[in-house]
Amino acid sequence: MRTLIADIVKHEGKEVELMGWVDVRRDHGKIIFIDLRDRSGIAQIVFAGKEMYAACDKLRPEWVVKISGKVAKRPASMVNPNLPTGEYEVQATALEVFTEAQTPPIDVTSDGREIGEENRMKYRYLDLRRARMQKNLRARSKTLAFVDEYFKKHDFVEVETPILGKSTPEGARDYLVPSRLYPGKFYALPQAPQQYKQLLMVAGLERYFQIARCFRDEDTRGDRQPEFTQIDFEMSFVEREDVMNYLESFIVELVKNVYPEKHITAVPFPRLNHAEAMKKYKSDKPDLRKDKNDANELSLTWIVDFPFYEYDENTKAWDFGHNPFSMPEGGNLPDSEEDLSGVKAMQYDLILNGFEIAGGSIRNHKPELLKKAFELLGYKNNVIMDKFGHMIEAFSYGVPPHGGAAVGFDRLMMLLLNEPNIREVIAFTKTGDGRDLMSNAPSEVDEKQLKELHIKISK
Ligand code: ASP
């Protein structure tokens, strides 16, 4: 029966059977030492004696093997204090090779920071073998488990919303999926489950959450990817304070339970209004840590009172400052375009160490006011009804006041794990310019596929 490497410490003097990868191999003439690696850790294996030496001689790093042997205490001078199994070694009595391995194109035993990112992405399945990436993926999974438990404990219902949806003019550029059955028509991948979660409030769920994948066709940066994960939630019969308090308690509890080594600079999180932040810090994402050299300090700050509309100097036009579905402060909008600059949104963003890690708002649940929010930007009635008619109609059948938020989960993990970018906390990620170097996506497709989708490529 297999024993996990971390457990050898419980089996001194016993025979064990270990399975894993050859991490490193050190040949000392008549003795070969192998560091064997499995998901639980690393152990030193000793191959001594003519027969075992010969059996082991051909082993190379990254071969996958089964080793039988006896657990023994190492002599005091040989103890490795840096290894949890460092007081022990396994004296091999049998070796079985499951698979051999070519020399890996990248070193998987280091922390990987010295390796060019293109190579790490291309051989991601090897890159993920390194201890740092294993640790990050495990921390991510553990954090998700906490999220799941926390939201369900507070009576939130997890609902999966569609990936194939409708293209709507909000925020970023959509990823489009051509329809085979309806020539010339397209689905859009969701930038966020915003509309669905609001419709779930119309449906009477009252509390929804989802670990949601979102897609935005934007130029990527260190803290952005074409697809990313949000902890998305929505609540009915709430005011701004209720949602902010819920999110704040969630973050505090998450840190306390899963990252106890971290400390939050100030609880309750300080609040700044948008104008104040811009004036004082020239940023709507100020980093208010007391000591920026402290890897374990988490400084959380709320930014509130965002401008509802913003003037875009490039297009010389007004646009939504944030989420178009937000309620304007005071529950009203001016009657003419001239007065847009003073309107504030019931929007709140949460900043962690200078990064926006969450954002949300109390929603505009009044059908006429929602229409007006778009009309003031010059949207024609037929466009509004085509894009948002279903929302406006839904709100005419009895909608509770509601609000919610979404936490950028990859960014949160990046900051909790002190990583420099979100690619270090996502298993299979794209490069800064949106390519998957491992599978080589995006890629060309067959002529037949294009034809079925009624698509002609103009070269
Ligand atoms: N849907 C918003 C976003 O993705 C978050 C929210 O308002 O709930 O930024």
Residues whose N, C-alpha, C, O or C-beta is under 5 A from the ligand:
A	BS01	LIG	Q191 A192 Q194 F233 N323 G359 G360 S361 G404 A405 A406
